[in-house]
Amino acid sequence: MPNIPLEAQELIAKFEQQEAALAVSRPVNAKEKPDKPESRNVRDILSAAANSGCDLRKGKGDHRVIIRTDGATMPIPVGKKELGKGLAHKIWGFIRLGEK
């Protein structure tokens, strides 16, 4: 690297090492995300919650309430067979937090 000060060369080398480390930790394909929800089906979600030790209670209307062992609660709409991607992802994350 001609005409570049030594300190700048060291910073460039450090930056390149960090980029290489990040490239290794990123998934190769966007479809291979590790935190992808297992299923969007309401019955699958409720059975997984019960298997993970959560308590299931009846809520208002067509909702059920998942109660984790630490006391946190989350209402689940059961009027539909499938939930949206975002809600399913949030619920699966809630269940996983209770498992840890």
C-alpha positions in Angstrom: 0.0 0.0 0.0 2.0 2.9 -1.3 1.7 6.4 0.3 -0.6 5.3 3.0 0.5 6.0 6.6 1.2 2.9 8.8 -1.7 3.7 11.2 -4.2 3.8 8.3 -2.8 0.5 7.0 -3.4 -1.1 10.4 -6.9 0.2 10.6 -7.6 -1.2 7.1 -6.2 -4.6 8.0 -8.3 -4.6 11.2 -11.5 -3.7 9.3 -10.9 -6.5 6.7 -10.5 -9.0 9.5 -13.8 -7.9 11.1 -15.5 -8.1 7.7 -14.2 -11.6 7.2 -15.4 -12.7 10.7 -18.9 -11.3 9.9 -19.1 -13.0 6.5 -18.5 -16.4 8.3 -21.3 -15.8 10.8 -24.0 -14.7 8.3 -26.2 -17.3 6.8 -25.4 -18.0 3.2 -29.0 -18.0 2.0 -31.7 -15.6 3.4 -34.1 -18.6 3.5 -31.9 -20.4 6.1 -32.6 -18.0 9.0 -32.1 -19.8 12.3 -35.0 -18.2 14.0 -37.7 -19.1 11.4 -41.0 -20.1 13.1 -41.6 -23.8 12.9 -45.3 -23.4 12.0 -48.0 -20.8 11.6 -50.8 -23.2 12.5 -52.5 -22.3 15.7 -52.9 -25.9 17.0 -49.1 -26.5 16.5 -48.3 -23.4 18.4 -50.6 -24.2 21.3 -49.3 -27.8 21.5 -45.7 -26.6 21.5 -46.5 -24.1 24.3 -48.1 -26.9 26.4 -45.1 -29.1 25.7 -42.6 -26.4 26.8 -44.3 -26.1 30.2 -46.5 -23.1 29.6 -50.0 -23.0 31.0 -53.0 -22.5 28.6 -56.1 -20.6 29.7 -59.2 -19.4 28.0 -59.2 -15.7 27.1 -61.8 -13.3 25.8 -63.7 -14.3 22.7 -61.8 -16.6 20.4 -58.5 -16.1 22.2 -56.4 -18.4 24.4 -53.7 -17.1 26.9 -50.3 -18.7 27.1 -48.8 -18.2 30.6 -45.1 -18.9 30.9 -43.5 -20.3 34.1 -42.1 -16.9 34.9 -45.6 -15.4 34.9 -45.5 -13.6 31.5 -48.7 -13.9 29.4 -49.6 -13.6 25.7 -53.0 -13.9 24.1 -53.3 -16.1 21.0 -56.2 -15.7 18.5 -57.5 -19.1 17.7 -60.3 -18.1 15.3 -58.1 -18.7 12.3 -56.3 -21.8 11.3 -53.1 -20.0 10.3 -51.6 -16.9 11.9 -49.6 -14.2 10.0 -45.9 -14.4 9.7 -45.1 -11.6 12.2 -47.5 -12.8 14.9 -46.4 -16.4 14.6 -42.7 -15.3 14.9 -43.5 -13.2 18.0 -45.4 -16.1 19.6 -42.6 -18.6 18.9 -40.1 -16.2 20.4 -42.3 -15.9 23.5 -42.5 -19.7 23.8 -38.7 -20.1 23.3 -37.9 -17.5 26.1 -39.9 -19.6 28.5 -37.9 -22.7 27.6 -34.6 -21.1 28.6 
